[in-house]
């Protein structure tokens, strides 16, 4: 999933980039982010008006080792 967090903590441009084959997982991931909107604002010293994030949700599996 990708999205932007703005200076005031609002979340926008939420997109599912690599969807699960189980639609309920996609919906749950989107709803989790939407339910946290707005989130914590960006720090005042952050240089841009928004920050771009990419996150991965894992369901009943472990993330790959790094």
N, C-alpha and C positions, 0 to 999 in steps of 0.2 A: 504494500500500500504506500502511496505517496500523498503528501499534503504539505501545505504551508502553514506556519504559525506566524501570526502578525504581532507587532509590538504590543498590542493590547491583549494578546493571548487567544484571539479568535483563530479558528481553524478554517481553512478554505481549500478548494481545489483537491478534494479527497478523491483518489482514484485507486481502483483495484488494478494493479499492474500484471500480476500473475495469479489469476483466479484459481481457487480450488475447484475440483470436479464436483464438490458438494456445495450447492448453492447456499445452504444454511450457514456454512463456515464463512463465506464471503459476506453475507448479511450480518453475521455476528461481529466480524472484525470491523466492518463499517460502523455498525451501531455502537461499538465500544468507543470508537474515536468521536463519533457525533455526540455521545453522552458526556464526553469530557470537554465539550466545546461550550464556553471558552476554557482554556487551560491556563497555566501560569503564563503571565506576560514575559516577553523577552526582556533580558536585563537592559537597563537604560543605556549602558555602554555598547550594546550590540550595534555594529555599524550599519546594518541594513534594516529596511522596514519590515522584512519578513525572513524567516528561515525555512528552508526546504528540508523535509525529512522523508526517508524511506525506511519503512519498518516491515518486519516479517512476523506473522502470527503462526505458531506451531500448535497443532491440535493432536494430542496423544502421540507425540513423537519428540525426540530430542533434536535440538538444533545441530547442524554439522559441526564437527570439531574444527578448531582453527589453528 
